[in-house]
Amino acid sequence: MAAALMQQRQATQWPTSYIALGDSYAAGIGAGKYVEPRDDPETRLCKRFDGSYPSQLKAMLGQVPDDKFDFVACSGHELKNLTSQFDKLGDKRAELVTLSISGNDFSFGPVVEHCIYNHRARLIGSDTSIAGECQDHLHNATLAVFEDAVWIEFEGMVKRILAERLAPDSSWGKSLLVITGYAKFFPKPEEGDECSKYRFPLNPAADTFFLSNVVTVGTRRTINDLVDEVNRRIQDQIVKLSDRIKFVGIDGGFENQRFCEAGRKTPEGANDPEVWFTSLNTKLLEDNFAPDANSAVDKAWVEWADALAADTAKASDGGGNDGGGNAGGDDDFRPGELKAASSFHPKTAGHAKTAASVKDTLDQWVADGQVIVPVTDFPEPEPIPVGPIPEDESSPPQTEPSPEPRPDPIPKPNQDPCHSHGINICI
């Protein structure tokens, strides 16, 4: 029984240290509020939010102390920027490392900008010109996903994580790197579905003058296919680098929670709790955006938001324009850089599902024997009640046992065995 108890595995006791790496899908841009300290410049630059899956996972792992949780994921980062995240860690290692990255390497941001929210092409042409610009960016993203350059860099960074950031094997077992995938934004597109002629709204004021792209079946199908291919390559190429890597596919968890789901009030579902992605009109708990001058993604969304404000102000005969290209006051047509940068990212509920999926993977890692945690705090055993033994009337009466005969005294050395205390006992 004791041996069996010692083999119990308790996932709640492992891991005791955790490093969270990655891009905006790990940082949790737009999900909840900024993590503490909220006024820290790096927190704002990287847009680390408390609704992110690393923050929620850390809360689930109650045994990980604050000083053993290193949340260094940063919105806008590409694979090459992981080096700067490593630098912030110093020589720290952890029993658990999570990684969510590559969306920026595959240019998913420009796809969202030009295939969903492209307002500038509308100024000079029709839906045809808008669609053509979208197709150019889809083509660039497709090349990046299917060619090898990004995947070679992905392999190199993962090898560095294995060598430099995972804690060495211990008596408990193996440390673990968990790599998450991405979730598709749309359910399976169907010709003639509700989303086929839908335009994701920009800003209510801007929509008076500008329209975003029609979200065609072909566009949605291509975007979904790219997400599926990224997930496949991570599993087939990256996870196989080591038996200490696990892939957590989050796509299945987003089933029925995507944009353009049938039965929703609007395909966008900006503030619908059943839609787990943000859009330009999602109400965020934060509105402060500190752009990172070194982030191409931040720069793109700042330029986009400023251009929309300026173009709308011009179209409305200068209303609300402060003369510097930015709208202000009640006539501010700019949707906000944080909203723009957060669009097509998971809401807090989506991150909660991801955190739960990662936790399930950790529990399975332990259950599979990769980590064995001895149970040291055993509960006090329940006392066994002992009552009077009933008499068996058929048993013969018990008699007192005869006394055992006393053994002969053992003589001490040099003592006559026949004499004791002056008495001859041998007669």
C-alpha positions as a Markdown table, in Angstrom:
| # | Residue | x | y | z |
|---|---|---|---|---|
| 1 | Met | 0.0 | 0.0 | 0.0 |
| 2 | Ala | 2.8 | 2.4 | 0.9 |
| 3 | Ala | 4.6 | 1.7 | -2.4 |
| 4 | Ala | 1.4 | 2.5 | -4.3 |
| 5 | Leu | 0.9 | 5.7 | -2.4 |
| 6 | Met | 4.5 | 6.8 | -3.2 |
| 7 | Gln | 3.8 | 6.4 | -6.9 |
| 8 | Gln | 0.8 | 8.8 | -6.9 |
| 9 | Arg | 1.4 | 11.7 | -9.3 |
| 10 | Gln | 0.3 | 15.1 | -8.3 |
| 11 | Ala | 0.3 | 17.6 | -11.2 |
| 12 | Thr | -0.4 | 20.4 | -8.8 |
| 13 | Gln | 3.1 | 20.1 | -7.3 |
| 14 | Trp | 4.8 | 20.6 | -10.7 |
| 15 | Pro | 6.1 | 22.7 | -12.3 |
| 16 | Thr | 7.6 | 25.1 | -9.7 |
| 17 | Ser | 9.1 | 27.5 | -12.3 |
| 18 | Tyr | 7.6 | 28.9 | -15.5 |
| 19 | Ile | 8.9 | 31.0 | -18.4 |
| 20 | Ala | 6.4 | 32.4 | -21.0 |
| 21 | Leu | 7.9 | 33.4 | -24.4 |
| 22 | Gly | 6.3 | 34.5 | -27.6 |
| 23 | Asp | 4.4 | 37.2 | -29.5 |
| 24 | Ser | 1.1 | 38.9 | -29.0 |
| 25 | Tyr | -0.7 | 35.6 | -28.8 |
| 26 | Ala | 1.2 | 34.9 | -25.7 |
| 27 | Ala | 1.4 | 38.5 | -24.4 |
| 28 | Gly | -2.4 | 38.7 | -24.6 |
| 29 | Ile | -2.8 | 42.1 | -26.2 |
| 30 | Gly | -6.3 | 43.5 | -25.5 |
| 31 | Ala | -7.3 | 40.7 | -23.1 |
| 32 | Gly | -8.2 | 42.3 | -19.8 |
| 33 | Lys | -5.8 | 44.9 | -18.3 |
| 34 | Tyr | -2.1 | 45.4 | -18.3 |
| 35 | Val | -0.2 | 43.1 | -15.9 |
| 36 | Glu | 1.4 | 44.6 | -12.8 |
| 37 | Pro | 3.3 | 46.8 | -12.6 |
| 38 | Arg | 0.9 | 48.4 | -15.1 |
| 39 | Asp | 2.9 | 51.6 | -15.5 |
| 40 | Asp | 6.1 | 49.8 | -16.4 |
| 41 | Pro | 7.2 | 51.0 | -19.8 |
| 42 | Glu | 8.2 | 47.5 | -21.0 |
| 43 | Thr | 4.7 | 46.1 | -19.9 |
| 44 | Arg | 3.1 | 48.8 | -22.1 |
| 45 | Leu | 5.5 | 48.3 | -25.0 |
| 46 | Cys | 5.0 | 44.6 | -25.1 |
| 47 | Lys | 1.3 | 44.8 | -24.3 |
| 48 | Arg | 1.3 | 42.1 | -21.6 |
| 49 | Phe | -2.2 | 41.6 | -20.3 |
| 50 | Asp | -3.6 | 39.8 | -17.3 |
| 51 | Gly | -6.1 | 38.0 | -19.5 |
| 52 | Ser | -3.3 | 36.3 | -21.4 |
| 53 | Tyr | -3.0 | 32.5 | -21.2 |
| 54 | Pro | 0.4 | 32.7 | -19.4 |
| 55 | Ser | -1.2 | 34.9 | -16.7 |
| 56 | Gln | -4.2 | 32.6 | -16.4 |
| 57 | Leu | -2.0 | 29.5 | -16.4 |
| 58 | Lys | 0.2 | 30.8 | -13.7 |
| 59 | Ala | -2.9 | 31.4 | -11.6 |
| 60 | Met | -3.8 | 27.7 | -12.1 |
| 61 | Leu | -0.3 | 26.7 | -11.1 |
| 62 | Gly | -0.5 | 27.9 | -7.5 |
| 63 | Gln | 2.8 | 26.3 | -6.6 |
| 64 | Val | 4.8 | 28.6 | -9.0 |
| 65 | Pro | 5.9 | 31.6 | -6.9 |
| 66 | Asp | 6.0 | 35.1 | -8.4 |
| 67 | Asp | 9.8 | 35.2 | -8.5 |
| 68 | Lys | 9.8 | 31.9 | -10.5 |
| 69 | Phe | 7.4 | 33.2 | -13.2 |
| 70 | Asp | 9.0 | 35.1 | -16.0 |
| 71 | Phe | 6.5 | 36.6 | -18.4 |
| 72 | Val | 8.7 | 38.0 | -21.2 |
| 73 | Ala | 6.5 | 37.4 | -24.3 |
| 74 | Cys | 6.2 | 40.6 | -26.3 |
| 75 | Ser | 3.6 | 41.7 | -28.9 |
| 76 | Gly | 5.0 | 42.4 | -32.3 |
| 77 | His | 7.9 | 40.1 | -31.9 |
| 78 | Glu | 9.1 | 37.8 | -34.6 |
| 79 | Leu | 11.3 | 34.7 | -34.1 |
| 80 | Lys | 14.5 | 36.8 | -34.3 |
| 81 | Asn | 13.3 | 38.9 | -31.4 |
| 82 | Leu | 13.3 | 35.9 | -29.1 |
| 83 | Thr | 17.0 | 36.7 | -28.5 |
| 84 | Ser | 16.0 | 39.9 | -26.7 |
| 85 | Gln | 13.5 | 37.9 | -24.5 |
| 86 | Phe | 16.4 | 35.5 | -23.7 |
| 87 | Asp | 18.5 | 38.4 | -22.7 |
| 88 | Lys | 15.9 | 39.6 | -20.2 |
| 89 | Leu | 16.0 | 36.2 | -18.5 |
| 90 | Gly | 19.7 | 36.3 | -17.8 |
| 91 | Asp | 20.7 | 32.7 | -16.9 |
| 92 | Lys | 17.2 | 31.7 | -15.7 |
| 93 | Arg | 15.8 | 28.3 | -16.6 |
| 94 | Ala | 12.5 | 26.7 | -15.8 |
| 95 | Glu | 10.7 | 23.4 | -15.5 |
| 96 | Leu | 8.0 | 24.7 | -17.9 |
| 97 | Val | 8.5 | 27.0 | -20.9 |
| 98 | Thr | 5.6 | 28.0 | -23.1 |
| 99 | Leu | 6.1 | 29.4 | -26.6 |
| 100 | Ser | 3.5 | 31.0 | -29.0 |
| 101 | Ile | 5.1 | 32.7 | -32.0 |
| 102 | Ser | 5.5 | 33.0 | -35.8 |
| 103 | Gly | 2.3 | 34.9 | -36.8 |
| 104 | Asn | 4.3 | 38.1 | -37.4 |
| 105 | Asp | 7.0 | 36.1 | -39.4 |
| 106 | Phe | 4.2 | 34.9 | -41.7 |
| 107 | Ser | 2.8 | 38.5 | -42.1 |
| 108 | Phe | -0.6 | 37.7 | -40.6 |
| 109 | Gly | -0.9 | 41.4 | -39.5 |
| 110 | Pro | -0.7 | 42.8 | -43.0 |
| 111 | Val | -3.2 | 40.2 | -44.1 |
| 112 | Val | -5.7 | 41.5 | -41.5 |
| 113 | Glu | -5.0 | 45.1 | -42.4 |
| 114 | His | -5.3 | 44.7 | -46.2 |
| 115 | Cys | -7.9 | 41.9 | -46.4 |
| 116 | Ile | -10.2 | 43.0 | -43.6 |
| 117 | Tyr | -9.7 | 46.7 | -42.8 |
| 118 | Asn | -8.2 | 48.2 | -45.9 |
| 119 | His | -9.8 | 51.7 | -46.1 |
| 120 | Arg | -7.2 | 53.4 | -48.2 |
| 121 | Ala | -7.8 | 51.4 | -51.3 |
| 122 | Arg | -11.4 | 52.6 | -51.2 |
| 123 | Leu | -10.3 | 56.1 | -51.8 |
| 124 | Ile | -8.9 | 55.4 | -55.2 |
| 125 | Gly | -11.0 | 52.5 | -56.5 |
| 126 | Ser | -13.6 | 49.9 | -56.1 |
| 127 | Asp | -13.9 | 46.5 | -54.4 |
| 128 | Thr | -11.8 | 45.1 | -57.2 |
| 129 | Ser | -8.8 | 47.3 | -56.3 |
| 130 | Ile | -9.2 | 46.4 | -52.6 |
| 131 | Ala | -9.4 | 42.7 | -53.4 |
| 132 | Gly | -6.2 | 43.0 | -55.5 |
| 133 | Glu | -4.2 | 44.5 | -52.7 |
| 134 | Cys | -5.5 | 41.8 | -50.4 |
| 135 | Gln | -4.4 | 39.0 | -52.8 |
| 136 | Asp | -0.9 | 40.5 | -52.9 |
| 137 | His | -0.6 | 40.1 | -49.1 |
| 138 | Leu | -2.2 | 36.7 | -49.1 |
| 139 | His | 0.4 | 35.6 | -51.7 |
| 140 | Asn | 3.3 | 36.9 | -49.6 |
| 141 | Ala | 2.0 | 35.2 | -46.5 |
| 142 | Thr | 1.5 | 31.9 | -48.4 |
| 143 | Leu | 5.1 | 32.0 | -49.7 |
| 144 | Ala | 6.4 | 32.6 | -46.1 |
| 145 | Val | 4.4 | 29.7 | -44.7 |
| 146 | Phe | 5.3 | 27.2 | -47.4 |
| 147 | Glu | 8.9 | 28.1 | -47.9 |
| 148 | Asp | 11.6 | 27.0 | -45.5 |
| 149 | Ala | 13.3 | 30.2 | -44.3 |
| 150 | Val | 11.0 | 30.9 | -41.4 |
| 151 | Trp | 10.9 | 27.2 | -40.4 |
| 152 | Ile | 14.7 | 26.9 | -40.3 |
| 153 | Glu | 14.8 | 29.9 | -37.9 |
| 154 | Phe | 12.0 | 28.4 | -35.9 |
| 155 | Glu | 14.1 | 25.2 | -35.4 |
| 156 | Gly | 17.1 | 27.2 | -34.4 |
| 157 | Met | 15.3 | 29.1 | -31.7 |
| 158 | Val | 13.6 | 26.1 | -30.3 |
| 159 | Lys | 17.0 | 24.3 | -30.0 |
| 160 | Arg | 18.2 | 27.3 | -28.1 |
| 161 | Ile | 15.3 | 27.1 | -25.7 |
| 162 | Leu | 15.9 | 23.4 | -25.1 |
| 163 | Ala | 19.6 | 24.0 | -24.5 |
| 164 | Glu | 19.5 | 27.3 | -22.6 |
| 165 | Arg | 16.1 | 27.7 | -21.0 |
| 166 | Leu | 14.7 | 24.4 | -19.9 |
| 167 | Ala | 15.8 | 23.3 | -16.4 |
| 168 | Pro | 18.0 | 20.1 | -16.4 |
| 169 | Asp | 16.4 | 16.8 | -15.7 |
| 170 | Ser | 16.0 | 16.2 | -12.0 |
| 171 | Ser | 15.0 | 13.5 | -9.7 |
| 172 | Trp | 11.4 | 14.6 | -10.4 |
| 173 | Gly | 11.8 | 14.0 | -14.2 |
| 174 | Lys | 11.8 | 16.0 | -17.4 |
| 175 | Ser | 11.2 | 19.7 | -17.9 |
| 176 | Leu | 8.8 | 20.6 | -20.7 |
| 177 | Leu | 8.5 | 23.0 | -23.6 |
| 178 | Val | 4.9 | 23.6 | -24.7 |
| 179 | Ile | 4.4 | 25.2 | -28.1 |
| 180 | Thr | 0.9 | 26.4 | -28.9 |
| 181 | Gly | -0.7 | 26.7 | -32.3 |
| 182 | Tyr | -3.1 | 29.2 | -33.7 |
| 183 | Ala | -6.9 | 29.2 | -34.0 |
| 184 | Lys | -8.7 | 29.8 | -37.3 |
| 185 | Phe | -10.6 | 33.0 | -37.4 |
| 186 | Phe | -13.6 | 31.7 | -39.4 |
| 187 | Pro | -15.7 | 28.5 | -39.6 |
| 188 | Lys | -15.7 | 26.6 | -42.8 |
| 189 | Pro | -16.7 | 29.1 | -45.5 |
| 190 | Glu | -19.7 | 28.3 | -47.7 |
| 191 | Glu | -20.8 | 30.0 | -50.9 |
| 192 | Gly | -23.6 | 32.4 | -50.2 |
| 193 | Asp | -23.2 | 32.3 | -46.4 |
| 194 | Glu | -23.9 | 35.4 | -44.3 |
| 195 | Cys | -20.3 | 36.5 | -44.2 |
| 196 | Ser | -19.9 | 36.5 | -48.0 |
| 197 | Lys | -21.0 | 40.1 | -48.4 |
| 198 | Tyr | -20.0 | 41.3 | -45.0 |
| 199 | Arg | -17.7 | 44.2 | -44.3 |
| 200 | Phe | -16.1 | 44.3 | -40.8 |
| 201 | Pro | -17.0 | 47.8 | -39.6 |
| 202 | Leu | -14.2 | 50.4 | -39.0 |
| 203 | Asn | -15.3 | 53.2 | -36.8 |
| 204 | Pro | -19.0 | 54.3 | -36.8 |
| 205 | Ala | -17.9 | 57.8 | -37.9 |
| 206 | Ala | -15.5 | 56.5 | -40.5 |
| 207 | Asp | -18.1 | 54.2 | -42.0 |
| 208 | Thr | -20.0 | 57.2 | -43.1 |
| 209 | Phe | -17.2 | 57.8 | -45.7 |
| 210 | Phe | -15.3 | 54.5 | -45.9 |
| 211 | Leu | -16.0 | 50.8 | -46.2 |
| 212 | Ser | -13.8 | 48.0 | -45.3 |
| 213 | Asn | -13.2 | 44.9 | -47.5 |
| 214 | Val | -15.9 | 42.4 | -48.4 |
| 215 | Val | -14.9 | 39.2 | -46.6 |
| 216 | Thr | -15.2 | 36.8 | -49.5 |
| 217 | Val | -15.3 | 33.0 | -49.3 |
| 218 | Gly | -12.0 | 32.8 | -51.1 |
| 219 | Thr | -10.2 | 35.1 | -48.7 |
| 220 | Arg | -11.6 | 33.3 | -45.6 |
| 221 | Arg | -10.7 | 29.9 | -47.0 |
| 222 | Thr | -7.1 | 31.0 | -47.8 |
| 223 | Ile | -6.6 | 32.5 | -44.3 |
| 224 | Asn | -8.0 | 29.4 | -42.6 |
| 225 | Asp | -5.7 | 27.2 | -44.8 |
| 226 | Leu | -2.6 | 29.2 | -43.8 |
| 227 | Val | -3.5 | 28.8 | -40.1 |
| 228 | Asp | -3.9 | 25.0 | -40.6 |
| 229 | Glu | -0.6 | 24.8 | -42.4 |
| 230 | Val | 1.3 | 26.6 | -39.7 |
| 231 | Asn | -0.2 | 24.3 | -37.1 |
| 232 | Arg | 0.7 | 21.3 | -39.2 |
| 233 | Arg | 4.3 | 22.3 | -39.7 |
| 234 | Ile | 4.8 | 23.1 | -36.0 |
| 235 | Gln | 3.7 | 19.5 | -35.2 |
| 236 | Asp | 5.5 | 17.8 | -38.0 |
| 237 | Gln | 8.7 | 19.7 | -38.0 |
| 238 | Ile | 9.3 | 21.5 | -34.7 |
| 239 | Val | 7.8 | 19.2 | -32.1 |
| 240 | Lys | 9.9 | 16.3 | -33.4 |
| 241 | Leu | 13.1 | 18.0 | -32.4 |
| 242 | Ser | 12.8 | 16.6 | -28.9 |
| 243 | Asp | 10.8 | 14.4 | -26.6 |
| 244 | Arg | 10.6 | 17.3 | -24.2 |
| 245 | Ile | 8.3 | 19.3 | -26.6 |
| 246 | Lys | 4.5 | 19.1 | -26.6 |
| 247 | Phe | 2.2 | 20.8 | -29.1 |
| 248 | Val | -1.1 | 22.3 | -27.8 |
| 249 | Gly | -3.5 | 22.8 | -30.6 |
| 250 | Ile | -6.0 | 25.5 | -29.6 |
| 251 | Asp | -8.0 | 25.5 | -32.8 |
| 252 | Gly | -10.5 | 22.9 | -31.7 |
| 253 | Gly | -11.2 | 24.8 | -28.6 |
| 254 | Phe | -12.4 | 27.8 | -30.6 |
| 255 | Glu | -15.1 | 25.7 | -32.4 |
| 256 | Asn | -18.4 | 27.8 | -32.6 |
| 257 | Gln | -16.6 | 30.8 | -31.1 |
| 258 | Arg | -15.2 | 32.3 | -34.3 |
| 259 | Phe | -16.1 | 35.2 | -36.5 |
| 260 | Cys | -19.0 | 34.6 | -39.0 |
| 261 | Glu | -20.6 | 31.8 | -37.0 |
| 262 | Ala | -24.1 | 31.0 | -38.1 |
| 263 | Gly | -26.8 | 32.4 | -35.8 |
| 264 | Arg | -24.9 | 35.3 | -34.4 |
| 265 | Lys | -26.4 | 38.8 | -34.3 |
| 266 | Thr | -23.6 | 40.1 | -36.5 |
| 267 | Pro | -20.7 | 38.2 | -38.2 |
| 268 | Glu | -18.3 | 40.4 | -36.4 |
| 269 | Gly | -19.6 | 39.8 | -32.9 |
| 270 | Ala | -17.4 | 42.6 | -31.5 |
| 271 | Asn | -18.8 | 42.4 | -28.0 |
| 272 | Asp | -20.5 | 39.0 | -28.2 |
| 273 | Pro | -19.1 | 36.8 | -25.4 |
| 274 | Glu | -19.6 | 33.8 | -27.7 |
| 275 | Val | -17.1 | 35.3 | -30.2 |
| 276 | Trp | -13.6 | 34.8 | -28.8 |
| 277 | Phe | -11.7 | 37.2 | -31.2 |
| 278 | Thr | -11.5 | 41.0 | -30.9 |
| 279 | Ser | -12.3 | 43.4 | -33.7 |
| 280 | Leu | -12.0 | 47.2 | -34.1 |
| 281 | Asn | -15.3 | 47.7 | -32.3 |
| 282 | Thr | -14.6 | 45.4 | -29.3 |
| 283 | Lys | -14.8 | 47.3 | -26.0 |
| 284 | Leu | -11.4 | 46.9 | -24.3 |
| 285 | Leu | -10.7 | 47.5 | -20.6 |
| 286 | Glu | -7.6 | 49.4 | -21.6 |
| 287 | Asp | -7.1 | 52.2 | -24.2 |
| 288 | Asn | -3.5 | 53.1 | -23.5 |
| 289 | Phe | -1.1 | 52.2 | -26.4 |
| 290 | Ala | 2.6 | 52.7 | -26.1 |
| 291 | Pro | 4.0 | 52.0 | -29.6 |
| 292 | Asp | 7.4 | 50.2 | -29.7 |
| 293 | Ala | 9.5 | 52.1 | -32.2 |
| 294 | Asn | 11.4 | 48.9 | -33.0 |
| 295 | Ser | 8.2 | 47.0 | -33.8 |
| 296 | Ala | 7.2 | 46.9 | -37.5 |
| 297 | Val | 3.7 | 45.7 | -36.4 |
| 298 | Asp | 3.2 | 48.7 | -34.0 |
| 299 | Lys | 4.4 | 51.1 | -36.6 |
| 300 | Ala | 2.0 | 49.7 | -39.2 |
| 301 | Trp | -1.0 | 50.0 | -37.0 |
| 302 | Val | -0.1 | 53.5 | -35.8 |
| 303 | Glu | 0.2 | 54.6 | -39.4 |
| 304 | Trp | -3.0 | 52.9 | -40.3 |
| 305 | Ala | -5.0 | 54.5 | -37.5 |
| 306 | Asp | -3.6 | 57.9 | -38.2 |
| 307 | Ala | -4.3 | 57.6 | -41.9 |
| 308 | Leu | -7.9 | 56.6 | -41.3 |
| 309 | Ala | -8.4 | 59.6 | -39.0 |
| 310 | Ala | -6.7 | 62.0 | -41.5 |
| 311 | Asp | -8.6 | 60.7 | -44.6 |
| 312 | Thr | -11.9 | 60.7 | -42.8 |
| 313 | Ala | -11.3 | 64.2 | -41.6 |
| 314 | Lys | -10.6 | 65.3 | -45.2 |
| 315 | Ala | -13.6 | 63.6 | -46.5 |
| 316 | Ser | -15.8 | 65.3 | -43.9 |
| 317 | Asp | -14.4 | 68.7 | -44.9 |
| 318 | Gly | -11.8 | 68.8 | -42.1 |
| 319 | Gly | -14.2 | 68.2 | -39.3 |
| 320 | Gly | -12.3 | 67.2 | -36.1 |
| 321 | Asn | -8.9 | 67.4 | -37.6 |
| 322 | Asp | -6.3 | 69.1 | -35.4 |
| 323 | Gly | -4.2 | 70.1 | -38.4 |
| 324 | Gly | -1.6 | 67.4 | -37.7 |
| 325 | Gly | -3.3 | 64.5 | -39.4 |
| 326 | Asn | -4.9 | 63.3 | -36.2 |
| 327 | Ala | -8.6 | 63.7 | -35.3 |
| 328 | Gly | -9.4 | 64.7 | -31.8 |
| 329 | Gly | -12.3 | 65.4 | -29.4 |
| 330 | Asp | -15.8 | 64.1 | -30.1 |
| 331 | Asp | -15.0 | 63.8 | -33.8 |
| 332 | Asp | -12.1 | 61.5 | -33.4 |
| 333 | Phe | -12.4 | 59.0 | -36.3 |
| 334 | Arg | -9.4 | 57.0 | -35.3 |
| 335 | Pro | -10.4 | 53.7 | -33.7 |
| 336 | Gly | -7.3 | 53.7 | -31.6 |
| 337 | Glu | -4.0 | 52.0 | -32.2 |
| 338 | Leu | -4.5 | 49.5 | -29.3 |
| 339 | Lys | -7.9 | 48.4 | -30.8 |
| 340 | Ala | -6.2 | 48.1 | -34.2 |
| 341 | Ala | -3.3 | 46.1 | -33.0 |
| 342 | Ser | -5.6 | 43.9 | -30.9 |
| 343 | Ser | -7.9 | 43.0 | -33.7 |
| 344 | Phe | -8.1 | 39.3 | -34.6 |
| 345 | His | -6.5 | 38.3 | -31.3 |
| 346 | Pro | -8.1 | 36.2 | -28.7 |
| 347 | Lys | -10.3 | 37.7 | -26.0 |
| 348 | Thr | -9.9 | 36.7 | -22.4 |
| 349 | Ala | -12.2 | 33.7 | -22.8 |
| 350 | Gly | -10.1 | 32.4 | -25.7 |
| 351 | His | -7.0 | 32.7 | -23.6 |
| 352 | Ala | -8.8 | 30.9 | -20.8 |
| 353 | Lys | -9.4 | 27.9 | -23.1 |
| 354 | Thr | -5.8 | 27.9 | -24.2 |
| 355 | Ala | -4.6 | 28.0 | -20.5 |
| 356 | Ala | -6.9 | 25.1 | -19.7 |
| 357 | Ser | -5.5 | 23.1 | -22.7 |
| 358 | Val | -1.9 | 23.7 | -21.6 |
| 359 | Lys | -2.8 | 22.6 | -18.1 |
| 360 | Asp | -4.3 | 19.4 | -19.4 |
| 361 | Thr | -1.1 | 18.8 | -21.3 |
| 362 | Leu | 1.0 | 19.3 | -18.1 |
| 363 | Asp | -1.3 | 16.9 | -16.1 |
| 364 | Gln | -0.9 | 14.3 | -18.9 |
| 365 | Trp | 2.9 | 14.8 | -18.8 |
| 366 | Val | 2.9 | 13.9 | -15.1 |
| 367 | Ala | 0.4 | 11.1 | -15.5 |
| 368 | Asp | 2.6 | 9.5 | -18.2 |
| 369 | Gly | 5.4 | 9.3 | -15.7 |
| 370 | Gln | 7.6 | 12.0 | -17.2 |
| 371 | Val | 7.5 | 13.6 | -13.8 |
| 372 | Ile | 7.0 | 11.6 | -10.6 |
| 373 | Val | 6.2 | 13.6 | -7.5 |
| 374 | Pro | 6.4 | 11.5 | -4.3 |
| 375 | Val | 3.6 | 12.1 | -1.9 |
| 376 | Thr | 5.1 | 13.3 | 1.3 |
| 377 | Asp | 2.2 | 14.7 | 3.3 |
| 378 | Phe | 0.1 | 11.7 | 4.0 |
| 379 | Pro | -3.2 | 12.2 | 5.8 |
| 380 | Glu | -3.5 | 10.9 | 9.3 |
| 381 | Pro | -4.9 | 7.3 | 9.1 |
| 382 | Glu | -8.5 | 6.8 | 10.4 |
| 383 | Pro | -8.4 | 4.9 | 13.7 |
| 384 | Ile | -9.6 | 1.4 | 13.4 |
| 385 | Pro | -12.5 | 0.8 | 15.9 |
| 386 | Val | -11.8 | -2.1 | 18.2 |
| 387 | Gly | -14.8 | -3.4 | 20.2 |
| 388 | Pro | -15.1 | -6.3 | 22.7 |
| 389 | Ile | -14.5 | -9.7 | 21.2 |
| 390 | Pro | -17.8 | -11.6 | 21.5 |
| 391 | Glu | -17.5 | -14.9 | 23.4 |
| 392 | Asp | -18.0 | -18.0 | 21.5 |
| 393 | Glu | -20.2 | -20.3 | 23.6 |
| 394 | Ser | -19.1 | -23.3 | 21.7 |
| 395 | Ser | -15.4 | -22.7 | 22.7 |
| 396 | Pro | -14.1 | -24.6 | 25.7 |
| 397 | Pro | -13.6 | -22.4 | 28.8 |
| 398 | Gln | -10.2 | -20.8 | 28.9 |
| 399 | Thr | -7.9 | -21.9 | 31.8 |
| 400 | Glu | -5.0 | -20.1 | 33.2 |
| 401 | Pro | -1.8 | -21.3 | 31.7 |
| 402 | Ser | 0.6 | -23.3 | 33.9 |
| 403 | Pro | 3.6 | -21.2 | 35.1 |
| 404 | Glu | 6.8 | -21.9 | 33.3 |
| 405 | Pro | 9.4 | -23.6 | 35.4 |
| 406 | Arg | 12.2 | -21.3 | 36.6 |
| 407 | Pro | 15.5 | -22.0 | 34.9 |
| 408 | Asp | 18.4 | -23.0 | 36.9 |
| 409 | Pro | 20.6 | -20.1 | 37.9 |
| 410 | Ile | 23.5 | -19.5 | 35.7 |
| 411 | Pro | 26.7 | -19.5 | 37.7 |
| 412 | Lys | 29.0 | -16.5 | 37.5 |
| 413 | Pro | 32.6 | -17.0 | 36.4 |
| 414 | Asn | 34.8 | -18.7 | 39.2 |
| 415 | Gln | 31.7 | -19.6 | 41.1 |
| 416 | Asp | 31.1 | -23.2 | 42.4 |
| 417 | Pro | 27.9 | -24.2 | 40.6 |
| 418 | Cys | 26.8 | -26.2 | 43.6 |
| 419 | His | 27.0 | -23.4 | 46.1 |
| 420 | Ser | 24.9 | -20.2 | 46.2 |
| 421 | His | 24.9 | -17.8 | 49.1 |
| 422 | Gly | 26.6 | -20.4 | 51.2 |
| 423 | Ile | 24.1 | -23.2 | 50.6 |
| 424 | Asn | 25.0 | -26.4 | 48.9 |
| 425 | Ile | 22.3 | -26.7 | 46.2 |
| 426 | Cys | 23.6 | -29.9 | 44.7 |
| 427 | Ile | 22.7 | -32.2 | 47.6 |
